[in-house]
Amino acid sequence: MQAGAGPAGLVLAITLRQNGVPVRIIDKEPTYHIGARASGIMPRTLEIYEFLGVLPDIMKASMPPIMICSYDPLDGTNIAEAYPMFPHNDPAPDRPYLNPRILAQNLNQAILRFHLAKYDCRVELGTELRDFEDKGHHIAATLVQKGLDGGEVTESYVASYLVGTDGARGIVRKMLGMTFDGEPYEGLNMVVADIRLHGLEGSNWHKWGEMSDRLIVMRKTEEGDKHWLLAGGRAMDTSNLRGEPALMTQWIADVTGRRDIEVTEVLTFAYYKPQMRMVKEFSRGRVYLAGDAAHVHSPAGGQGMNNGIADAFSLAWRLSLAYRSLASADLMVSYTAERAPVIKAMLQRTTAILEDSSISWGKFALKMGRKDRLPLFQLDLNYRWSPVILEEASQGRAPSGGFSGSPDQAERIHAGDRAPDAPGLVDLTATDDPAKRLFQYFKPTHHTVLIFSSSEAAISSFVLEVQKVPASAVRSVVVIPGTISVRPDNIDFEFVWRSMVDYSLKDCEGHAYNSYSVGSLDGDVAVIVRPDGVIGGIVEDGNGVAKYFQRILAV
């Protein structure tokens, strides 16, 4: 059971349902959220959306990063400077998505709900988790359903597991007795609102002032004349501001000097104080936390929603194995071991962005170098320290943590790193279009064992161990170099393709061997990609495959 149906909760539910796990997802609110809120979708989240099969709809509904129009402080109608929030990056073979997308959170969630419904699962609105108890083998929960007439119906419900994706104020974390480490960010009061207005043209970000003084930022959303507004600053007093059109019109005029902007309707309005806090543990017993229920971020860097989605995707495959009694105890504990250091590192980065008063609002990405922006994209995320990661080919391996996985292919890739994409492949077993890329084989329903070899003996060694793993949990993919012929002498590839492996690929352009650093290794190698698109193991023979899955699976 899941409490909370924001982006993290929906991604978790979709992933679980794709794995055949029954899901009940509830939300105490009587209606769906209508605010734009978190609108930046980072590249790693786009990759997750591709693995889940929702990316085409997200790309169709979203837009690339738009320009920020910064207005003259002496003339609020004159654009003094225009700059991109994120400079454009050309895609790379191993990283097909190197630019964020912009989409209002309510529309993002609507797309996710649409896809969740395909698996016969829908959000139960107006249903509140009031109490729960971990019984050791199950969760006993008390739910309250609120009717339109104000009446309440109490229900006792038994679930295998409980996941709190119910936000920073949610009941799950509080009932676990877990507290947030960290303090509110003092001296900075903010307001976030969704409004309708007249007098402001264009779909860019419109910005007046700076956070060091008084700041107002507005963006026209994808819904007609609806705008998202963020306001705050160290010199801004928001205590007398209310969500009333006349008051907001006057307040905008006072800050911007614009008398031509008229707020006609206030759809959402909330006071906001930046927080940079997190729990020490992301789980206890059969209860797990993800997203804002486990950590809260400042708006700097656009990381809150994206990290919550990463939590959900990291947790879902573990829960899927646990539900089928296949997960080892170490695997479930590793959720906190992997995610907590990543979140801690990200909070430090985004706090530094917020505190750097020399950075004009929205210019943090421009000030950063290309490599420094990648942590915000979550493309150099790694879990190299994880207790369930295995690397046998470890020559030259450098210690690392959090976000030190290098996007530079001059450094060899390691177990625990994000699994790169690779285009230019030919599927030798395909009955449809044979042109493929690796991301097409990565799914949240199973491990993908990439066998880089052209030796039947080596392939057999790897595959014989893969075949000992439950068939539903793994797929085998042989990747042969593009430099060899399809049927070399004395190698019976027909036997290998048809009888032993799920897929056989030829790396015609060399991207797969390059991205996975196979050329720097002696002999044959298997790279085991987890259902969350992270490299779980780099092993040299079948024994290595067995060792890896002994860490993951209950034996």
N, C-alpha and C positions, 0 to 999 in steps of 0.2 A: 504494500500500500504506500502511496505517496501523498503527502500533504503539501499542497502548493503547486500551481499550474502555470508558473512563469516559464521563460525559455529553458532554464535548467531542468525543471520538472518535465516539460514536454519532450525534450531531447532524451531524457532518461526513459520516459514511458515509451517513446517510439523505438528506442534501441532494445528495450526489454521485450516489447511485443514482436519485433523482428526475430528475436531469439525464442519465441514461443512461450514466453513467461506471462502468465495472467497478471494484469495490472488493474488496480483500482486507484484512480487519481482524483483527489478531491480538492476543492478550494472553498474557503469560507465566504468569499465574496459572492453576492447574488448575481452579478453580471460580469462580463468579461472586461478586462482593463482596456481603457480607450486612449491612454496617453502615449505620446511618442517616446518618452523616456530615453532609454539606451538605444541609439540609432546606428552606432558604428559596429559593423560586422567585420572582424579581423580575419586575415587570410587563413589562419589555422581553423577558425570556425567554419570558413567556407569549405575547407577540406573535409571537416566532419560532416557538413551538410551533403557533400558529394557522396561520402561513404553511406549515408543514410538514404540517399536517393531524393532529397528535397531541394538540391541546389538549383536545378533548372527553374523552379518556381521562385526561389529567392532571387536569382539573377534577373529574372523577368520583372519582378516587382521593385527591385532596388535600383540605385543609381551609383555611379562612381563618386568618390569624394569631390565635393563642390568647393568653389572658391569662397574664401572669407573676405568680405568687403568691410574694411575698417574705416569708419567715418571720421572726418575732421572734428576734433573736439570743439573748435570754434564755429563750425558750420555742419550741423548734423545731417545735412542733405548731400554733402560733398564727400565722395569716396576718396580718402587720402591715400589708401593703399589697398591692393588686392593681392592675395596670395593663397596658394592651395594649402589645405590642412595637411595633406599628405602628398609629397611629390610623387609623380607617376614613376612606377618601376616596370620595366619590361619583364614579362614572365621568363622563367628559366626552366630548362628541362626537368630539374629535380623539384622545382617550386613553381607550379603552374599559376598560383594565385599570390601575387605580390602587391596587391592593392586592396585596401578595405572597400567595403560597400556600405552605402547609407540606406537604411530602411527603418521607418518608425517601428518601435517595439511592438505596438499593438498589431501591426500588419504582419510582422515577423511571427508573432504568436498565432495569428489566424492561419498562416500557412502551415505551421507545425501542427495545429489542431486538425486541419484538413487531412494531413498525412496520417496522423494518429488514428483518425476515424476509419482509415482503410483497414486497420487491424482490429476493427470492432471494439474500439476503446474511445470513450469520450469523457471529458471533464465533468465531474458532478459539482455544479455550482451550488452555493448556499449550504454546503456541507462542512461542518467544522469538527476538527479533532479536539475533543475536550480532555481526554485522558488516555493514557496507555500504560501498559506494564509488559516488560520483557519477561516472558515465562521460561526462557531458556531454549525451548523448541519452537516457540511461536510468539507473536505479539498479540496481546488482548487489548483492544482499543474500544473507546467509547466515542461514538460519533453523534452529532446533533444536526439534523436537517431542519432548516428553517423554511417554513411555508410563506407564500405571498401574503397570507393573513396575519403573519407574525407568530403563528404557532410553531412549536418545536416538537420534533419526533426524535426520540433517543434510540440509538441502535448499538448493540454490542457486536463487534466485528473481530474476527480472528484472521491475522495475516502472517505469512512466513517471515516477512521483513517489513520494516518501516523506514522510509527515507523522508527526511525533512528538507523540502525545497521551498519552505514557507517564509523565507526572508529573515532579515535581521531581528525582527520582533516576533518571530514565529514561536509556537508553543513547543516544538520538538526539542530544540536546543535548551530551552528553559527547563523543561521537565527532566532533561538529562543532567541538569545542574552544571552545564558548561557555560563558562563566562568568556567574553571577548577580552583578549589581551590587547592593550593599547588604550589610547585616550581620544576623545573627540578633538578635532582640529579647531583650536580656539582662535577667536578674532576674525572669523569668516562666516558670515551669515548669508544664506542664499535662499532664493525662491525659484521653484520650478513650476511651470504652468503650461497648459495647452489652451490656446485662445483662438478666437476668430477676430479678424480685424480688417480695416480698410486703410489704404494709404501707403502700403509698403509693397513695392513691386519686386519681382525677380525671385528666383528659387535658390539664391546663394545664402550663405550665412551672413547675417547683418550684425555688425559689432560696433558698439559705442563704449568707449572707456576701457579701463583695465582692471584686473582683479586687485591690484595694489591700491586702487581708489574706489571707483564705482563702475560697474560693468553691466551692460545688457547685451545679450545675444539672442537673436531670433532667427528661426529657419522655417520657411514654408514647407509643410510636410506634403506627403503624397495624396492628401485628402482635401483637395480644393483650397479654400481660403483658411484652412486650419494652420496655425503656426505653433511651433514649440518655442518656449521662452525660458532662458536661464538668466538670472540676475543675482548679483551679489557684489562683494568687494569689502575691503577692510574699512572703508569710510561710508559704507551704505547702511542705513538704518531701515530694516524691513519690518520693524515691530508694529508699525501702524498700517502696514499694507494688508489689504484683504482681497479676496477673490471676487471683486466687484468691477464691472466694466468701467464705470466712471473713475473709480479710484486708480485703476491700472492705467487708464488713458492719461490721467494727470501725472502719474508717477513716471511713465515712459517719457512724457514731455519734459519733465524736470531733469531727467538724466540725459536725454538725447538732444534736447532743444527742438525737437520736432513737434509741431502743433497739428500736423496733418495726419498723424497716425491715431486712429480711433479704434479702441477695443469694443467689439460689439457683443461678445459672449466669452465667458470664462468657463471652459469645459472641465479642467482640473486645476488645482492650486494646492501647493504644499510648501511649507517651510523646510529648509534643508540645511543641515550642518555637516560638513564633510567628516567622514569617519575613515580611519585606516586601522582596522582591528580584525583579529581572527581568533578562532579557538585553537587549543593545543591539539585536540584529537578530533578527527573527522568521523569517528564511529565509536560506539560502545555496544558490545553485544550484538544484537540483531537490529540495531538502530544506526542509521547513517545520516550524515549531513552533507549537503551540496549547495553551492551557490552562496547567496547572501546569508543563508542560515549558518554558514561556516566562516564567512569572511565578508567584510564590507570595505569598499574602496571609495576613494575620492573620485570626482568626475574627470580628473586629469588622466589623459591617456586612453580613456574609453575601454577600461579593462573589466569592470564588474560583471557585465552579462557574459562576456567572452570567457572569463575564467570559470564562471558558473557552468557554462556549457561544457567546458573541458573537464570539470569535476564529474558531471553527469556521464559523459562518454567514458571516462576512466572507470567509474563505478559500475556502469551497466554490465559490462562483460563479466566482471567478477560476480555480481549478483546472479547473472544468468547461469554461470557454472555452479554457484552455490545452491541455487534452486533445484538443480538436477543432481545435487550431492556429488559434484565433480571437483569442487574447489578445495584446495589445500588451506589449512589454517593460515599459513604464511601469506597466501595470496590475498586473503581478506584483510589481514593486518597491513599489507603493503599499500593499501589505498591511502592511509594517512602518511605512511613513510614516503610515498611519492609526491602526493599533492601538497602537503604542508610546507616543505622547503620551497617549492615553486611559488606558492602564494606569498610566502614571506618575502622572497626576493622581488616579486612583482609589487608588493605594497611599498617596499623600500624605493623602488624606481618611480612609482607614480607619486609618492609623497615628495620625492626630490623635485619632480616636475612642478607640483603644486607650490612648493616653497620657493622656487626660483623666481623671484619677482622680476628678474631681468628678461624673462620670457614673456612676450606678448601673448595674450590668450590665443590659442590655436596655432602658435608657431613652434611648439615643442618639437614636432617632427622635422620642421625645416632646420632647427638649430642642431638637431642630432645628425650624426653621420649615418650613412646607409646601414652600416653594421649595427649601430646602436639602436636603430629603429626596429630591428628584427625581433628583439624581445617583446615589444608591443604587438608585433604580428604573431608571436608565440611560435615562430618557426624554428628557433634554436632551443626550444624547450628540451630538456632531457631528464631522464631518471637513472643516470649511470650508477648511482649509489644504491639503487633499490635491491632489497634482499631476494627478489625473484628474477633478477636479471642475470644472464650468464654470458660471459665472453671468454672463449678459449683462445682465440687469435688475438692476444693482448700485447704484442710487441709494440712499444712506442705509445701505449695508451697513457693519456694524461689524466690526472685527477681533475674532477670537475664537480659542479653543483649548480642546481637551479637553471641557469640560462647560459651556461658556458659551452654548450654544444655548438660547434662552429659551422656556419653555413658555407664556409670556404672549403671547397673540395680539396684544397691542398692538405688539409688535415683529414686523416682517415676517419671514417664513420665508426661509431661504437655502439655496442648494445646499450639500450636505454635512450638512444636518440630517436627523433622523429624519423619514420621510414620515408625516404624520398620517393618521388614519382620518377618515371622514366618512360618517355615516348619512344617511337620508332621500333616497336616490337612487332614481330610477326608470330601469330598464334598458329603453330603447326598442326594443332588439333581442331582448329575452328571450322565450323560449318557455315558461319556467316562471314562478315568482313574480318579478314585476318589481322588488320592493322590495329594494334592495341597499345595501351600504356599501363603501367603497373597498378595505378590507382583503381583500375577497373577490376582488379582481382582482390583488393583489400575490402573486406566486409566486416561489419560489427558482429557477425554471427559465428566467426571461426578464426583460428590462427591460419596464416598463410606461410608455408615453409618454402622459401625461395632457394632452390638448389642450383648454385652456380658451378656447372661442371659439364664436361663433354665425355666423361668416362662412365661407361656402364657400371663398372664395379663400384665406383664412388656413389653414383646415383642410387644403386641398389642398397648400399649401406645406409644411406639416409632414409630412403623410402620404406625399407623394412621396419625401421623404428617408428616412422610416421604412422604406418598402418596399425601399430599397437595402440594408438590414441583413438578414443571414440570417434567414429567417422564424422559425427555431427560437429566436432570441435576443431577440425583441421582440414586444410586443403594443401596439396603438394603441387609445386610449380617448378619445373626444370627450366633454367635459363641457359641456353648454350651461346657461346660467343658468335658474333656475326662474321667472324673471320674464317669459320670452318664450314665445310659443306654440310648439307643436311644429313647425308648418309656417309659418314667417313668409313673407310675400310675397317674391318674387324670390330665395329661397334653396331650392335643390333638395336638401333634406335626404335625400330617399329615395335619391338617388345617393350622397350622402356615407355614409349608414348602410350601405347594402347593398354598395357596390362598393369602398369605400376603407378603412374602419376595421373593427377587430375588434368594438368595442362602442361604443354611444352611450348616454350617461347624461344625465338631466335632474336638476339639483341643486335639487330641489323645496323643501328647507328651508334652502338657502344655506350649509350647513356646509362643503362642498368649497371654494367660492370664498372663504369666510372663512378656513378653516384654511390654505389655500395662498396667502393674501394677494393674490389676483388683483385684488381691487378697488382696491388701491393702485398698480397698474401701468397704464400707458397701453397700449391696444391688446391684442392677443392674445398668449397665452403658452403654451408647452409646458413641463411639468414632467416630467422623466425620472426615474422611480423605478427604482433598481437592484434586482437580485434579492435583495439583503439588506435591502430596505425602507428604504434611504437615498436621499435625493434626490441624484442624480448631476449633474443639470443643470437650470437654469432658462433657457430660451432664447426668443427673440422671433420667430424665423422658421425656415424649413427649413434655412437655412445653419447656424444654431445647432445643429440636430439633427445635421447632418453633422459639425460641429466636435467635438461631444461624442463621437460614436462613433469618430472618428478617434483620440481619446485612449484609448479602451477596446479597440478591435479592431485586429488586425494588418492592415495595408493594404500 
